[in-house]
Amino acid sequence: MNLPAGLAVDRTTGVIGGTPTTWGFRTATVTVTDAGGKRASVSFTLNVYF
């Protein structure tokens, strides 16, 4: 994912966390795959303001 500096995704929980060091807008797409190989995706915009 293209997150603002200072933010990261926890690969175990999927939680976006951290302390952003820059402001801005980022568009991200999250894709998940289940055990049967089925995939689903969603796109969203993350807005960071100070």
C-alpha angles and dihedrals in degrees: 000000000000100000127169115265112282096030126099140173118242102227092208100050102020090229118148108220146153136081115293115229096190134039125230149100124283129183114213136182120208118199125188130189123200127214090268092057096253114144134205129183137191130185125208141166119241114206119197118191131176 
